[in-house]
Amino acid sequence: MSRGLLIILSGPSGVGKGTIRKYFENNRKLNLAYSTSMTTREPRNGEIDGKDYFFTTREKFQEAVRNGELLEYAEFVGNFYGTPLSEVERLRDEGKNVLLEIEVQGAKQVQKKCPEAISIFIIPPSMDELEKRIRGRKSEPEEVIQERLAKAASEMKMVPDYKYIVCNDDPKLAAELIETIILRNIELEKNK
Ligand code: 5GP
């Protein structure tokens, strides 16, 4: 059995990475496993510990960094986010294609450590639309929204570092395009 692919799904906060990911939940063809991240952010309404994130303290997060337990990590709008390395390795060794839904600083670290990773950047149809989506979550104070918007503008500059760019005008279409990208890469890997 061959080792699974590593797929990076990145793009600015609010672009719809999480919504797109949900389209893959029951997709057997892709043989995907989602890597659950660790974060120091407070859970939003409805978020489940161990499913959406492993919610943790700054102390525990820093301990994981010191112990080399994270494949990558980044500070994003005052909170830390990181990918547990052992889980990614275990799933890939089992032949699963592992999907990382991460922001751009972390994606850069993964691209460096794992040059075989398939990198996909999701762009919004416009920056106005992105603002609407970030505001639509209604879960954060205005200052955090402003920070996320400012960050999004700089995140968009990372587009050239990615192999595939997908516009999320319609999440179903974006998910279908990403499915095509992943299926083609599975095929290419098989023929290696
Ligand atoms: P949110 O607070 O909206 O859930 O996430 C903020 C940003 O952090 C999003 O762009 C999300 O994709 C990203 N993110 C989630 N998990 C990770 C992770 O493990 N590592 C990195 N670098 N970014 C992450």
Residues whose N, C-alpha, C, O or C-beta is under 5 A from the ligand:
A	BS01	5GP	G11 P12 S13 S37 M38 Y73 A74 F76 Y81 G82 T83 E101 I102 E103 G106
